[in-house]
Amino acid sequence: MYAIVEIAGQQFRVEKDKKMFVHRLETAEGESVEFEKVLLVDNEGDIKIGTPVVEGAKVTAKVLDHLKGEKVIVFKKKRRKGYKKKNGHRQYLTQIQIEEIIG
């Protein structure tokens, strides 16, 4: 059984007991969070597609950790002008584990 869920503005394919990284959530570590924007649910071949969301479907997850992602280097350069700009960015992430899919 799997579902497609919108979490923090992005769509993810989730399955029970799957761990994943999403954009930072405001929920504290160790607490459960419910996602009700379920776009699709597949239960062993029985597919329910939402318009835009599946009615009565929700996904429950547990927040495991808050962390920062790997550093991404942003480098800009204009040739023959002497312009160079180097910048770095680390995205704030939350690790969650899917506990239950209802739908």
Contacts in CASP RR format, 6 or more apart in sequence:
PFRMAT RR
TARGET T0000
AUTHOR 0000-0000-0000
METHOD contacts of the structure
MODEL  1
MYAIVEIAGQQFRVEKDKKMFVHRLETAEGESVEFEKVLLVDNEGDIKIG
TPVVEGAKVTAKVLDHLKGEKVIVFKKKRRKGYKKKNGHRQYLTQIQIEE
IIG
1 15 0 8 1.000
1 16 0 8 1.000
1 41 0 8 1.000
1 42 0 8 1.000
1 43 0 8 1.000
1 44 0 8 1.000
1 101 0 8 1.000
2 13 0 8 1.000
2 14 0 8 1.000
2 15 0 8 1.000
2 41 0 8 1.000
2 42 0 8 1.000
2 101 0 8 1.000
3 13 0 8 1.000
3 14 0 8 1.000
3 38 0 8 1.000
3 39 0 8 1.000
3 40 0 8 1.000
3 41 0 8 1.000
3 42 0 8 1.000
3 57 0 8 1.000
3 59 0 8 1.000
3 101 0 8 1.000
3 103 0 8 1.000
4 11 0 8 1.000
4 12 0 8 1.000
4 13 0 8 1.000
4 14 0 8 1.000
4 38 0 8 1.000
4 39 0 8 1.000
4 40 0 8 1.000
5 11 0 8 1.000
5 12 0 8 1.000
5 14 0 8 1.000
5 35 0 8 1.000
5 37 0 8 1.000
5 38 0 8 1.000
5 39 0 8 1.000
5 59 0 8 1.000
6 12 0 8 1.000
6 35 0 8 1.000
6 37 0 8 1.000
6 39 0 8 1.000
7 22 0 8 1.000
7 23 0 8 1.000
7 35 0 8 1.000
7 37 0 8 1.000
8 22 0 8 1.000
8 23 0 8 1.000
8 24 0 8 1.000
8 25 0 8 1.000
9 23 0 8 1.000
10 22 0 8 1.000
10 23 0 8 1.000
11 39 0 8 1.000
12 20 0 8 1.000
12 22 0 8 1.000
14 20 0 8 1.000
14 59 0 8 1.000
14 61 0 8 1.000
14 98 0 8 1.000
14 101 0 8 1.000
15 98 0 8 1.000
15 101 0 8 1.000
16 98 0 8 1.000
16 99 0 8 1.000
16 100 0 8 1.000
16 101 0 8 1.000
17 97 0 8 1.000
17 98 0 8 1.000
17 99 0 8 1.000
18 97 0 8 1.000
18 98 0 8 1.000
19 64 0 8 1.000
19 95 0 8 1.000
19 96 0 8 1.000
19 97 0 8 1.000
19 98 0 8 1.000
20 95 0 8 1.000
20 96 0 8 1.000
20 98 0 8 1.000
21 69 0 8 1.000
21 93 0 8 1.000
21 94 0 8 1.000
21 95 0 8 1.000
21 96 0 8 1.000
22 93 0 8 1.000
22 94 0 8 1.000
22 96 0 8 1.000
23 91 0 8 1.000
23 92 0 8 1.000
23 93 0 8 1.000
23 94 0 8 1.000
24 66 0 8 1.000
24 92 0 8 1.000
24 93 0 8 1.000
24 94 0 8 1.000
25 33 0 8 1.000
25 63 0 8 1.000
25 94 0 8 1.000
25 96 0 8 1.000
27 33 0 8 1.000
27 63 0 8 1.000
27 94 0 8 1.000
28 63 0 8 1.000
29 63 0 8 1.000
29 64 0 8 1.000
29 65 0 8 1.000
29 66 0 8 1.000
30 62 0 8 1.000
30 63 0 8 1.000
30 64 0 8 1.000
31 62 0 8 1.000
31 63 0 8 1.000
32 60 0 8 1.000
32 61 0 8 1.000
32 62 0 8 1.000
32 63 0 8 1.000
32 99 0 8 1.000
33 60 0 8 1.000
33 61 0 8 1.000
33 62 0 8 1.000
33 63 0 8 1.000
33 96 0 8 1.000
34 58 0 8 1.000
34 59 0 8 1.000
34 60 0 8 1.000
34 61 0 8 1.000
35 58 0 8 1.000
35 59 0 8 1.000
35 60 0 8 1.000
35 61 0 8 1.000
36 53 0 8 1.000
36 56 0 8 1.000
36 57 0 8 1.000
36 58 0 8 1.000
37 53 0 8 1.000
38 50 0 8 1.000
38 53 0 8 1.000
38 54 0 8 1.000
38 56 0 8 1.000
38 57 0 8 1.000
38 58 0 8 1.000
38 59 0 8 1.000
38 103 0 8 1.000
39 49 0 8 1.000
39 50 0 8 1.000
39 52 0 8 1.000
39 53 0 8 1.000
39 54 0 8 1.000
40 47 0 8 1.000
40 48 0 8 1.000
40 49 0 8 1.000
40 50 0 8 1.000
40 54 0 8 1.000
41 47 0 8 1.000
41 48 0 8 1.000
41 54 0 8 1.000
41 57 0 8 1.000
41 101 0 8 1.000
41 103 0 8 1.000
42 48 0 8 1.000
43 103 0 8 1.000
48 54 0 8 1.000
48 57 0 8 1.000
48 103 0 8 1.000
54 103 0 8 1.000
56 102 0 8 1.000
56 103 0 8 1.000
57 101 0 8 1.000
57 102 0 8 1.000
57 103 0 8 1.000
58 102 0 8 1.000
58 103 0 8 1.000
59 98 0 8 1.000
59 100 0 8 1.000
59 101 0 8 1.000
59 102 0 8 1.000
60 98 0 8 1.000
60 99 0 8 1.000
60 100 0 8 1.000
60 101 0 8 1.000
60 102 0 8 1.000
61 96 0 8 1.000
61 97 0 8 1.000
61 98 0 8 1.000
61 99 0 8 1.000
62 96 0 8 1.000
62 97 0 8 1.000
62 99 0 8 1.000
63 94 0 8 1.000
63 95 0 8 1.000
63 96 0 8 1.000
64 95 0 8 1.000
64 96 0 8 1.000
64 97 0 8 1.000
65 94 0 8 1.000
65 95 0 8 1.000
66 92 0 8 1.000
66 93 0 8 1.000
66 94 0 8 1.000
66 95 0 8 1.000
67 92 0 8 1.000
67 93 0 8 1.000
67 94 0 8 1.000
67 95 0 8 1.000
68 90 0 8 1.000
68 91 0 8 1.000
68 92 0 8 1.000
68 93 0 8 1.000
69 90 0 8 1.000
69 91 0 8 1.000
69 92 0 8 1.000
69 93 0 8 1.000
70 90 0 8 1.000
71 88 0 8 1.000
71 89 0 8 1.000
71 90 0 8 1.000
72 88 0 8 1.000
72 89 0 8 1.000
72 90 0 8 1.000
72 91 0 8 1.000
73 86 0 8 1.000
73 87 0 8 1.000
73 88 0 8 1.000
74 85 0 8 1.000
74 86 0 8 1.000
74 87 0 8 1.000
74 88 0 8 1.000
74 89 0 8 1.000
75 84 0 8 1.000
75 85 0 8 1.000
75 86 0 8 1.000
75 87 0 8 1.000
76 83 0 8 1.000
76 84 0 8 1.000
76 85 0 8 1.000
76 86 0 8 1.000
76 87 0 8 1.000
77 83 0 8 1.000
77 84 0 8 1.000
77 85 0 8 1.000
END
